[in-house]
Amino acid sequence: MEELMTIAACTLPTSERPLRLAEFDALFASSARSVSRGDLVVRIHLTGQKGLLESVRDLAEQETACCSFFTFLLEGQDDDVTMSISVPPERRDVLDALAARAEGLSA
């Protein structure tokens, strides 16, 4: 019997994708201070305003709800957060694109 592999896909409607991307861009532009890449994980250090952790948590939850292949780990406190994002190997291209955006917009 042949086993079929199912690759998790993004279920966010196409019309909403630019809005989500704009949310990540705004976060990276205002708060990203450094980006480090591993094989299948990217760590983004974020600092900023009070309530940052809650904002980042909300965005991560929204993204995980539509793109189940993302795993987010948040560490830190209210205004100083490290966001680790990991993906399975078949989604490395998506992670690389997100990391490049963060690098390009970080302060």
MOGIHU-V502196 format. One line per field, one symbol per residue. psi: psi as a letter, one per 30 degrees, with the letter a starting at -180 (. if undefined). burial: # if it has 24 or more other C-alpha atoms within 12 Angstrom, else .. Layout:
psi: ???
burial: ???
//
This chain:
psi: kkkkkkkklkgkkeffeeeeeeeeeeeeeffkflkkkaegkkkjkklblkgeeeeeeeeeeeeeefiffkkkkkkaaegjkkjkklllefgeeeeeeeeeeeeffl.
burial: ...................#..###.##..#######..#########...##.###.##.###..#.######.....########...#..###.##.###.##.
//
